[in-house]
Every structure is written in C-alpha cells, then in structure tokens.
Amino acid sequence: NASQEGLAPMNWGSNQNVGASRRSPAVSGSVTESSVEDQSLSQSSMLRLFRSLSNTRSREDALLFGNFTLLPPSNASSVASAPSPSPPILAFLRSWGCVHFLVLLNFGTGKEPLEPQWAFSLPPHGVFVASTGMDRLGVVSLERLRLRPQEAM
C-alpha cells in the first residue's frame, strides 16, 4: 500500500485527487512532481524522453540485438602511477549490420568533448536520436560535439 510506505500516488492530472480517483488521496500533502498530463504537453519532459527512447528501442534492431562495444574511458591516457578520477563520459556503441548507435553519458559537472582516441571508430558526423533535454535535433559534427553537464544522448 503506497500510503503505508510513504509513497505518493502517480500524479496523472492536475486536479486535487491527482487524476486517478474522485476520492481524496490516500497520502496527505501536495504532490510536487509534474503530472503525466503536464509532462505530455512539455517537449522536454522526462516522460517525452522515456517515450522517445522506448519507441526508438522497439524499432531498432541495433538497440535490441546489436553488438555492445564499450569505448575506452576518457582518462585512459593518464599516467599509470597517478590516481585517476572516474571518467566523466561513458560511451558505447550498439551495432547491427550497418546501423550504429553511439550512446554518450556525461557524468561530469562541466561540458565535455568526445575523447579524440575514439575518432578512429566513429564517423565524422551523426544524427541525434534523443538527448536528456530533448532539444538537440539533426546532424552533428562529432568533432565539435560537447556534452553538457549530466547530459546523455
């Protein structure tokens, strides 16, 4: 039971009962998350991102069945004796036939370029499928690409 665990009910709408019932909610207090109704209207919501990623995965064999290739960490060229921090970018390829998806996750707090040592395994340009902000579209030069802090694409 959600009220016993202290979890809020799913916020489906903007009415006082969060769109799920005509009865009073089982959990007291206001629901601070955006409702599904609100997120459906926003071009940059997490709901839109989730739907975009789910739809893309369901229709792309490379994401369903493709080979997984982890690209070397971005700090691989650091001196072996020096302690190295975690790489700010995790990158991998999913490939099936001639279709390739480059997945990039910036765990850093600053803008990050792609690691130059990855250039040999990547084409010069790509096309955005999705990004966390849902605001990047079209063709991109991978040489000039900079991932924003905490961004995934």
Phi, psi and omega in degrees: 000128185297323182291328179289329181269356180079018179266140177281150176291160177300131182269092185278326184219181185264002180283174186296337180258024178053023172079002184260340186202163173268352180273163177296146180294150180286341181250130179276163180098167182274151177268121186269343180287152173293143180284162175301321178301313179294317182292331177295333181273342183270132179287341185243023182280162176294329177296316178298318178298312180301315180296319179297313180296318180296316179295317180297314181299321183290338183249359182247113179300327180299325179277333179276315189238352190295161175294146179252122178234112177281125178279149184301145179304149185291350178252022184296337182271004181289159181296135186297328184280340181274136176294132183253137176289167176299142179295138181289335182243127170258128183225140175210160178248142168242123186229139176212111184064233181262009179260129182229136174242125174262122180250127183235132178232116179265109178270357183280174181258003179231172175292138183231132173279168174287150180291125181303328182292347177279345188306323183296335183257004183237148173288165181290336182227158176217177178235130178293133173259316178197154172214161186303328179275352183052032184237006178252127182226154171084194183283143179225142172279120181293335178293326182261357182295135175231123177278134177287162177305134178060027181263146174233146176207000000 
